[in-house]
Amino acid sequence: MTSDKEAPRTSVGRSRDSREGAGWSCQQTGSFEPSMRRELENYMPRQGWERHHSWLNRNRHFSWLNPLTWWGSRNDVIAHLLTDPINEERHRLISALLKRDDVPKDFIIDRSELESVTFIVLGDTGEGDESQWALVPPLSQHWQDTHFMVVCSDVIYPAGDVNEYLQKFCVPYRRYQNPIYAVPGNHDWDDGSLNGFMVHFCDAEPSSERPPGSSWILRHLWRKPAKADPELLERCRSIRPERSTHEIEPNFKQPGPYFAIDTGPLRIVGIDTGITGKLDYEQGEWLRRVSSSSPKPKILLTGKPVYVDNEYHPGVIDGSTTTVDQIVSDPEHNYKAAIGGDIHNYQRYPVKVGNRTIQYIVSGGGGAYMSDTHRIPKVDVNGVDEHDFKCYPLRGDSLSIYSRAIDRRFFFGLGLIYIPPDEAAALMGKRLGIDPTRLTAQRREPRRRKTLVAKLPFLRTPRLFRGRRFLAPFFYPFFSEVFDWDEPPFFKSFLRLEATKNKLTITCYGVTGCAEHEKNPPKEDHIEIPLD
């Protein structure tokens, strides 16, 4: 684990500049794996440690190939295809929270004393293996002067289990002792009733009850929350003391699954999109209220991004004709950016709304498997074209890393279908009709065999699936989740946001897992937004 001492902020070359910046030429693997072993050994309970240590040595990689992983997250399939009780369950949770004395009005955390504010946003974190721990050293170099962090979607995989927070949240981020807030994702709801999230972020009492409902599906198939282990809870709360001892003032704590943070220069609004991406009517009215009650510039944090993979998802509000994006794009509400998780990479769409631009960002590279970018089509959505669009990893790097993963999984690592980075970038340039970003790739002509390899259905979206998003759940999970890897380059990312009275800056840092990038992670994207 790197030191928590302040490090220089000079950034190394990014992936757009060189293969080295992308992590293809790691001089040495970073310190994350020995740190992971040491930290877990120190903080996991001694009782049962022998079993945990055996798991760490033989089967430490989180895997979606395990049938139990899919079964544990079955609520996701049930909510999409059969019945979705999330809105009713959220209403019950909110009603209980409103009865508490320590919950602030309209769930607004008051940090207005901050004349300027700096914070970290990272999405889709908690697989608990090397790909999550690889972010900790570079994060520790950039969280020193921040006021808080926010996890944007899917804190814990596969199903938000209350007992997995120690291993996958509290221990990895134990050195960060300022508040950590979170916006729940679909996998956090997969535990049955958002139980783990509510216990660890909102000080709710543990529950093991399924959402109330008379349907056979809810009574027999819907996963119910795991029974909380008191020892694991106590250890987690000793690491995150503000959650139990109230050493941090109550108004600094997270009041609910959706909330707002009022700082001096801007208001940060976080919404809970459940499993299917819908807001209940009550939350929709709350969103409209906190958006209109302050003239401050605003940022939306959401579990489901509005723009992603060249598609527009405005966000349904149950029982309302208004969408989430209509509230965000209303000029009176003064939103400057909307940041969503769920998809495990970085994307940015600067959308012109009237005479201003709103930055719509996907930030889901916080630790879980990487969602490929090489199947994102040439961008042409709502006035945003390929020239405006930014993504990390670059499409060529995405094609290359997945060809390597598939080659190792099915072809014994012989290189039969591996496409080197520059050839992959040249192939993507030809496919999309764009110039590769890196100069070395622009000079590279792909070999015919690699061109044929790139047409395999594993690496290119089959014609059957193009433009048919309803078919995607039956194909994409077989790709990104299955071909996960746990060694550099990882292509993970996090955001650092700094706001003053006059300016908001958003910087995306890439995480390769290479030792040479731990103290100075590549600065993959940087935006400056006027606030005055």
N, C-alpha and C positions, 0 to 999 in steps of 0.2 A: 504494500500500500504506500502510495506516495505521501510525502509530508503534507500537513495542513498549512505549512508556512506559505506566505504569499509568493507566487512565482511570476516571472515576467510574462506579459501578455502578448509578446511578439508571436505572430502566427506563422506557421510553416507554409510551404506551398500547398495549394489545394489540389483536388483531383482534376479540376479543369486545366491545371497547368502541367501536371506531370503524372506519370504512373507511380512515382515515389509518393506523391501527395495523396494518391488513392490507397496506398498501402500495399501495392503489388510487390514492392521490394523491401520487405521488412528486414531490417538488420538484426532485430531481436524481438521476440515476443514480449509483450508488456508484462507488468507485475501482477496482473489481475488474478491469475490462477493460484499462485501461492498465497496471495492475500485472501482469496475466497476460502481456501482450505483453513488457513490460520484463524480467520474471523469466525467461521462456522464452528470450528473446534472449540474456540473460546466461549462462544455464546449460546450454542445449542445445549439443551439440558443434558447433564451427564447420564441421567437415567435413559437408557435406550441409545446412548451415544454409539455403542458398538454397532448397532443396527444401522444408524445413520452413517457412521464412518464407512461401513461396508458399501452402502449405497453410493457414497461419495466417490469411492474408488472404482466400483464396477459399473455403475449406471448413473453417473452424475448428470448426464445430458438430458434435459427436458426433451421429450419426444412426442410428437403427434402420431407416431406410428403405433404407440401403445393404445390398444382398444379401451383401456380404462380411462385414458385421457379424454377420448371422445365421449364415452359414457358419462363421465363427470360433468361435461359441458352440454349435456343433452337438452337442457332447458332452452338453449339457443335455437335448436331445431324445432322444438315444440312451439315456442313463441312465434316463429316465422310461419309454420305450416299448419298448426292446429288451434292453439288458443294462447292469448297473451294477457296474463293477469297483472302486468307490471304497473299500469296506471292506477289500478285499484289499490295495489300494495303500497305504492308510493304515497297515495293519498292517506293511507293509514299511518305510515311512518311520519309524514309531515304533521298530521293531527296530533300525534304523540309528542313531537318536538315542540310544537307551539304551546304546550302546557308547561314547559320547563321555564324556570325563571332566568336561566343564563343564556337564552336564545335571543339575539338582538332583533330589533324590528326589521322586517323584510329580509331577514337573513343577511344583513349587510355588516361585514367586519370593518370596524372603523380603524383605519390606519392613516387618517388624514393628517397626522402630525408629520408624515414623511413629505418633505418639500420636493424631494426627488426619490425615486424608487428603482431598485434593481432586483430582478428575480429570475429564476430558472424555470423553464417549462420543458418537461420531457414526457413523452407519451408511451403507453404500452410497455410497461417495464418488467413485470414480475414473473419471468420464467425461472429465475433463481440459479441459472447456470452461467457459463463463461460469457455468453453474449450480453448478459445484464451486468456482470461484474466488470467487464471491459470498460464501461462508462465511468466507473467510480474514480479512478485516478485522474482523468481529465476533468471530470466534474469538480473534484476537490480543488483544482487550480482556478476554477471560475466561480465557486460559490462563496469565497471568503468574504466578500463585501456585499453579498445579497441579503435582502430582508426576509425572503421566504422562497420556497419552491412549490411548484404545482405539478402533480402527475395528471396528465390529460388522457384519461381512458385506460381501462384494463390494468389496474394496479397489480392484480394477482391472477396468474394462469394456473390451471385451466378454468377454475370456477370460483374464484374469490373466496376460497375457504378461510374461515376465521383463524384456523390453526396454522396456516402457511404464511402468515404475515411476519412472524419472527424471522424465518429463513429468507423470505423473498422481499421484505420491505425494511423491517427494523434493523437487521444486522447490516445489510449492504449500505444503508444511508445513516448509520449510527453516528458518524462523525459530524453530520450536519445537525446542529442543535437549535437552529431557528425553525419556525413553524413550517410544516409541510402540509399543504392542502391537496385535494384531489377531486377530479371530476370522474364519476364512475363510468365504466364502459360496459359493453354487453357481457363480458366474462365476469365482471364483478357481480352482476345480477344473476349469473348462472348458479350461484350457491343456493338459490331458492327465494330469498327475500332481501338481498343486499345486506345480509347479516354481518359478514366480516367487515365490510366497508363501514357500516354504521357503528360497529363496536370500536374500531380502531381510529376512525376520523371524527366521529360525532359523539363519543362517549355513551352510546346506547347500551342497554343491557343485552347480553347475548341471548339469542333465541334459537330454538331448533324446530320451529313450527313452519309448516308449509303455509303459503298464502291461503286465506279462507276461500273456499269455492266448492261447489257441489258436483262439479263434473268429474267423471271417472278419470280423466287424464290428469287433473290436478291432484286427485287423491292417490293415484297409483303410479304415475309415470314422472310427474314433476319432482325434481330433486328437492329435498328439504335441507335446510342448513345443518352443517355438522355441529355436534355438541362441542362447545368451547372447552379447551384444556386449560384449567386455571394456571398451571405452571407456565405454559407458553404465553398466556396473556400477561402474567406478572413480569416475565422477562422482557417482553416487548415494551411494556409500559415503563420499565426501569430504564430502557434505552431512549424512549420518547416520553420524558417525564411530564411534559405539559399536558399529556392526554389523561393523566390520573391525579397528579398532585396539585394541579392548578398553579404551578410556579409562574407560568405565563398567564397574563391577565385573561379573564374569560372572554373578553371581546376579541381576542386574537385567535380564538379557537374556531374551528369550522362548525357552523351552526346546522348544516344539513347537506343533503346530497346535491342541492343546487344552492348557490350563494353568490354574493358580490363582495369585493374588497375595495373599499374607498380609500385611495391614497391622495396625496396632495395634487399631483398632476393628472391622474386619470382614474377611472373606475374599471375594475376587472370583473366580468360577469361570467360565472360558470354555470352551465346547464346540464341536467341529467337526461340523457337520451335513451335510457333503458336498453332493451335488447334490440328492438326493431328500428330505433331512431326516432320514435314519436315522443312528443311532449304531451302530458295530460293538460286539460284545459286550465286547471288551477295554476300549473307552472307557466303556461303560456301567458296568463294574465299577470303573473309575477314578473315575467321577463319584460312585458310591455311597461310595467310600472317602474321597475328599476332602470329601464332604459330611458324613460321620459322624465323621471324625477330629478335628474341632475344634468346640467349642461356640459359636464366634463367630457373630454374624449374618452372613448371606451374600447375595450378589447373583449371579444367573446371567446370563451374556452368551452369546447363542446366535445362530447364523446364521439360524434359523427361529423366528419368534415362536410362543408357545404359544396366545395369544389374538390373533386378528386378523380384521377385517371381520365381527365378530359370530359368529365360528366358533372352535371349540376344537380345537387340534391338540396332543395330549399328548406327542408325540415318541416314535417307535418306537425301541426298542433291539433290534438284531438278535439272535435267539437267546434273548431274555429275555421273560418275561411282565410285567416291570416297565417302566413308561414314564418318560420324563424328568420329567414333571410329578408322578408319584407320588413320585419322589425329592425334588423341590422342595417339594411340599406336606406331606411328612412333618414333623411338628412338632419331632422330635428334630434335624432338620437346620437349622432356624432360618433359613430363607430369608425375606428381606424383600421382594425384588423379582426379577423375571425380565425381562430386556431383550433384545429380538430385532430384527434388521434384516430385510432382504429386501424388505419392502413399503415403498415410498418416501414415507412420511408419518409423522405422530406419532399414536399412539393409546394410551389408557390404560384398563385394566380393573382396578378394585380388587375382587378376589375374596375373599370371606370363606371361610376354611378353619378350621373349628372356631371357636375364640374369638379368632382373629386375622385380619388382612387381608394378603394378598400383592398387591403392585402388579405387574401384568403390563403391560409397556410395549412398544410398537412404536416404534423409533427408527431410521428408514431415510431421513431427509431430509438426508443429508450431502452431496449434490451431484448424484446421478443424477436422471433424469426424475422428475417427481412422480406418484405413484400417487394416483388420484382418491379422494376420500372421499365424494362425493355418491351413490355407489352402495352405501355401507354401509347396510344396513337398520336399522330402529329396533332398538336394542340390547336383547336379552333372553337373555343367555347365562350359564348357571351362577350365577344370582342377581344378575348385574350388569344394571341397566336403563339406560335412556337418561339418567336423572338422574345416575347415577354415572359414565357414560362421558364421556371427553374426547377430542377429536381436533383436529389442526391439519394442513392448513387446515380451517376450518369447512366444512360440506357446501355451504352457499350459495356461498362463495368458490370452492370446487372446481368447482361447476357453472358459475359465471360465467367462470372463467379458461379452462376447456376450451371453452366456447361461443365465447370470443374466439379461441382457437387454431384451432378448426375454421372459424370465419368467415373468418379470414385465409388459411387454407390452401385452402379451396374456394370462397369467395364474395368474394374480392378485398378483404376488410376493409370491406365495405359496411355491416356491422351487421345483415345480414338475419337471422342466427340468434344474434347476441350478446345475452346476457341480463345486464343490469347487476347488480351485486352485491346490492343490496337486494331487487330483484325475484327474483333467484335464491334468496336466503335465504327469502323469503316462500313461494316455490314449494316449497322443500324442507320448510318447516314444514307446509304443507298435505299434502304427500305422505306425511310420516311421522306427522302428527298431533301435532306438537310446536311450541312457541313458538320463533321465531327468537331467536338469542342477542343480536344487536345491537338496540337500541331502535329505530333508524331503519328496520330491516327489519320490525319488528313493525307499523309504521305504514304500510307500503307494500303496496298491492294490486297484484299482478302483472297486466299487460295480457293480454288473451285470446291475442294472437298469441304472446307469450312463453310462455304456458302450453302452447300447441300445440308450440312449438319444443322445450320441455323433454321432450316425449314422443318425440323422435327417438331411434332406437336407438343413435346415437353417445353420447347423453347420459343414457340410461336403460337399465338392463339389460333386454334383451328377455325376455319371459316364458319362452322356451325355455331360458334360462340360469339362471333363478332357482332356487336350491336344488340346482343340478346342477354342483357344483364340477369334476367331471371334464370338463365342456365348456368351462370357463373358459379353459384355455390356448389354445383356438382362437379366442377372442374378445377377451380382455383385452389380449394383446400388440398387437392391431390398434388398440387405443385409447391407453393411457397412453404406450407407447413411441413410437408414430407421431406423436402430437400433442404432443411435447416442445417447449419454447420456451426461449429464452436471453436474456430481458429481464425486468425487474421487472414485477409482483411474482413472486418465485420460490416462496415458501412452503416454503423449506427450514428445517431445524432442527437443533439439537444439544442435548445434555444436559450440565449441569454438576452433579456430585455431590460433596457435602461430608459427611464422616462424622467425628463425634467419639465419645467414649465413650458419650454419652447419646442422640445423635440423628443420623439420616441425612436430608439434604435432597436432593431431586432437582428441578432446575429445567430446564424446556424453554424454550429461546430460539428465537423465530422469526427467520428471515432473509428479508428482502424484496428485498434488492439496492438499496434506496434509500439515498442518501447520508445522510439524516437519521436512519437507523437503524443506521449502521455502528458508532458508538461505544457506543450504548445500544440493543441489539436488544430487541424486545418480549419480555416475559416471558409466554409463552403458558400455562404451567402450572407449578405449584409444589406440592410434596408434602413434608411433614415426617413422618418415621417414627421413633417412639421405639425406642431400642436397648437401654435398660436394663430 
